[in-house]
Amino acid sequence: MAKASSPTDTGKQKVRSAEVGTDILKALAELSPSTSLSRLAEHVQMPASKVHRYLQALIASGFAEQDAATNHYGLGREALRVGLAALGSIDVLKVAAMPLSQLRDELNESCFIAVWGNQGATVVSIEPAVRAVTVVTQIGSVLPLLSSSTGLVFAAYLPERETQELRDRELAALQQTASDYDTLLAGIREQGLHHVHGLLMPGVDALSAPVFNALGQIAAVMTVVGPTSIFHADEHGPAAQRLLTAARTVSWRMGYAGNPHCASTSCVSSSTSQSSS
């Protein structure tokens, strides 16, 4: 007589089934917009017959769908609904809070997050350095577009229409032209960060890196600032690498899965600008 499954065994089986189902859902996302059964099975390293059984259950619940013309599989409407709900709950300030604090602890320099507001690059969160003399901006401060590292990173990644009015106004004040900034902005997109030495404030260096959301759009800029005598804002130095790691961590938690530098034109429209913070 077959031994009856215990409640514990049944519970473990349900958990395992849920894990397999989520693995297949994640694979469908990674292979989107659609994929064949054989490719999906290879991707998750499971027998095609097993993957097919789970796909039928996912299709029945609306989390997957099959194209009648190609027989390929993709994510269903329920998966989209859950994904959109998750995206709507993401707050860049909450997501960035711990990485920003850790970055400050690692470098012992002031670090802050800025988002793009109706006036420009606006500081919304600050982690000041723990020392007698610190370089700290204030929450709510609006930084220049073309004469701060924070502003320039926004200029490099935002669509031109969003920065044009502010850019034109600052260009006139600086007596420069948009073409003067083309190479600089292209370099920022190539490097994935920007540094300045005393540009906004004499004696103060700054490093800035972009944070992207799930759509590949710039969501915020992380910046480290410190006195030139102590803090060396070298794009190839250890501080830059720590900043990049922190910014990429936040981007990943925001749902971004693209190129770490987002250097392609899919993330930007040709912007025009130069300077730093």
N, C-alpha and C positions, 0 to 999 in steps of 0.2 A: 504494500500500500504506500502510495507516494506521501512523503512528509509534507504537511501543510506549511506554507510560508508564514513566518512570524511577522507581526506588525512591524518589527524593526527592519526585517528584510524587505518588506513591501515599501517602507518609507525610503530605504536606500535606493531601491529600484526607481522610484519616482524621481528622486533627486538626480540620479544618473540620467534618466530620460530627459529631464529638464536641461541638464548640462549638454547633452547631445543636441537637443533642439536649438539651444542658444548658439552652439558651435556652428550649426548649419546656417542659422540666421546671420551670424557674423560673416560667414563665408559668402553668402549671397550678397551682403553689402560690399565685401571686398572685391567680388567679381561682377559687380553691377555694371551696366543695367540688367544684363541677363547672362545666363550660362547654361551649358549642357549638363546633363546628369553625370556624364563621365568625368567632365572637368571638375564639377563640384565634388564628386566622390574622391577624386585624386587630391583636391585641395584640402579636404578634411581628413584624408587618409582613412577612409572607411569603405566597406564594400558598397557597391552601387545599389544593391538590393536593400540594404539597411537605410541608406540615404533616401531612397525612393519611398520607403514606408514613412519616414519622418516628414518628407515633403508633402505627402498626402494629408497628414494631420495638420501641417502648417497651412496648406491650401484651404482645408476645411474651416480653419479658424480665422482665415483672412490675412495671415502673416506672410504668406507666399502666394504666388500665382504662376500659372503656366501659359505661355503663348501658344495658342492653338495652331498657328502657322509654322512655327519653328520648333515647338516642343521644348523650348528653353524655359528656364525657371528664373524668377526674379522676386524681389520683395513685394508684398501685397499692401493693401490700403491700411490694414491695422498696424503694420510695421511703420508705415509713414506717419500714422497718427501718434504712435508712441514716440517716435523720433522727434517729431515737431514739439510734442509736449516736453520732452527732455531739453530740447534746445531753448524753449521758452523759459525754462526754469534756471538757465545758466546765467549767472551774474559774474561778470569779469572781475569785479572787486572781491567777491567772495572767493573765486577760484584763485586769484592772484595773491591773496592775503598771506598765506603761508610761504610760498616761494619768495615773495618780496621780503618778508621778515628774515628768511634764511639767507637770502642774498646779502642783506645788511649785516647779518652776523658773520658771514664768511669774509666780507670785505672791510667791515667796520667803516663804511662810508654811507652817507645818506642816499636812500633809494626812494623813488616815487613812481607812481602810475599816473599817466595822463590819458584822458579820452578826448575824442573830438566833439566839442560842443558848438553852440551857435556863434561863439566868439572866437573859436579856434582851439588849440591844444590846451586843455584845462586839467590842472593837477587835482586829482580826486583822492589820493591816498599817499601817505608819506611814512617812511620808516627812517627816523633820524639816526645818524651815527652816535655811538656812545663814547663821547670824548668831550673835553672841556670846550673846544671850539669846533663847531659844526657848520656845514653849509646846508641850509635848509630853506626851501621855498615854502609857500603857504598853500594849504588846501583852498582851491578856488582860483589860484593864480592862473592867468592866461599867458602862455609863452609865445614868443614871436614865431611865425612860420619859417622865416628865412634866416633868423639869427639865433637859433637854438637847435641843439641836436635833436630834441624832442620834436620840434616843429618840422624840421627837415625830414625826419623819418615819416611823419604823417604826409608831408608833401610828396615823398617818393612813392607812397603806396595808395593814397586816396585818389579817386577819380578827379581829373583836372577841374571838372565843373564845381566840385565841392570846395576847392581851395582858390579858385580863380580870383574872386573879389578881394580876398585878403592878400593873395600873392601880388596882384597888380598894385594894391595900395602900398605894400612894403617895398616892391621893386622901385616905385616912384620915389619913395623916401630914401632908398639906398642908391638911387641914380644908376640902376643896372637894368639889364634886360633879361627876359625869360631864358634866352639862349645861354646866358652866362651860367645857368644852373642845370642845364640838361645833363652834362657830363657828371656833375656831382650827384644828382639824383639817380642816374644809372649806376653809379658806383655804390650807392647805398643799397640799391636792390641787389647788386651782385654780392656785396659783402654780408648783407643781412643785418647790418648795424652801422652806427655812425658815431664819430667822436669829435669833440671840439676842445680847443685849448684857449680858454679866456675869451671866447667869442661874445657870449652874453654878459659875463661878468669877469673883469680882469682878475687873474689869479685863481680862476676856478675852471677845472676840467670836467668834462661830462662824456658819458657813453650812453647811447640809447639803442634799443632794439624793439622791433615790432612784435605785437601779439596778434594772432589771427583767429578768426572764428571758424565755425564748421563750413562756411561758404567760401573760405579763402580770403575774406575781407579783413582789413586791419581793424581790430577792435580796441586796441590800446597801445601805448608805448611805455616800456619800462626804461627808466633812466637811473644811472648812478652818477652822483656828483661829489666832488671833493676838491680840496685845495691843491693847486698844482705842485706845491712843495712836498705833498705826501702821496696824492693820488695821481697815477699816470694812466691817462686814458688812451692806451695803445690798442688799436684794433686787433692786434695779434698777441696781446699779453694775457696773463691769467685772469685779470678782471673781466676782460671782454669775453673770454670763454665761459666764465661763470654766469655772466649776464645772458649770453646766448642760451645756455642750458636752462636758466630760469624762465626765459621768454618762451622757449620751445616747450617746456613743461606746461606752462599755462596754456599755450596754444593747443597742445595735445588734449588737455582737460576740457578745453572749449569745443573739442570735436574736430579740430583741424588735422588733416591727414596728408597734406601736400608736401611740396618741396620745403625744407626747413627755412630757406631764404625767401621762398615765394618770389623768385626773381623773374618768373615768366610774366608776360603781359596779360595773362589771364587774371592776375591779382591786381593789376594796376592799369590805368589808362595813362597814356603819356602825360606825365606831369611836367611842370617847369618850375625851377627854383635853385638857392645856395645859402649857408651859414651854420649855427648850432647852440646847445645848452648843457 
